[in-house]
Amino acid sequence: MSFGDVSVVDSVVDTDESRLPRDDVFDILSNPRRRCVIHYLKRHNDRRVDVRELVEYVAAWENDTTVEQLGSDERKRVYTALRQSHLDRMADVGILEYDSDRGHVELTEAAHEVELYLERVPERDIPWSEYYLGLSAVGAGLVAATWMGAFPFAELSGLALAAILSAVFAISAAVHTYRSAKNRIGSEKYEIEE
């Protein structure tokens, strides 16, 4: 079945057997606690993380406090939920490896695929796809104005016009790269939304 651009996403996701099933990824990402787990593990991707360490981070985030100020009830509530539900579900999907006997958790290579489904757009921003579409329209307008000889664009040479358009797109791409890295799950500036 096709719903607009969904068929394109289906073909990208379903043709490669190493990819996670889209419904499983959406299920995992639909829960803020699970997103928080992925965020923390991505920040500590070079090592196995102890479940208690993970519990403290998630509980501190959920209660908007520091680890030192957490109460035992807050820790216990998160510990129980992670051990009884979330970590097993995430391990079943293949996003992480969870050793319940030793109390260790670490991301798998498949966890990187969840980033394909995340484009965090802050409230007052527009999606980058719309920005580039608008920038292309402005560029096309500039080309048309130069071609028609409209003042002050009539004096631009083809090389000057190409240099201006290339510079605008290069600057936009640099800003986009910087902001995307900042908003990527696992980065220090990323905020998990509820």
Secondary structure as GFF3:
##gff-version 3
##sequence-region A 1 194
A	DSSP	alpha_helix	6	14	.	.	.	ID=ss1
A	DSSP	alpha_helix	22	29	.	.	.	ID=ss2
A	DSSP	alpha_helix	32	43	.	.	.	ID=ss3
A	DSSP	beta_strand	49	50	.	.	.	ID=ss4
A	DSSP	alpha_helix	51	62	.	.	.	ID=ss5
A	DSSP	three_ten_helix	67	69	.	.	.	ID=ss6
A	DSSP	alpha_helix	72	81	.	.	.	ID=ss7
A	DSSP	pi_helix	82	86	.	.	.	ID=ss8
A	DSSP	alpha_helix	87	93	.	.	.	ID=ss9
A	DSSP	beta_strand	96	99	.	.	.	ID=ss10
A	DSSP	beta_strand	104	107	.	.	.	ID=ss11
A	DSSP	three_ten_helix	109	117	.	.	.	ID=ss12
A	DSSP	alpha_helix	128	148	.	.	.	ID=ss13
A	DSSP	three_ten_helix	153	155	.	.	.	ID=ss14
A	DSSP	alpha_helix	158	183	.	.	.	ID=ss15
###
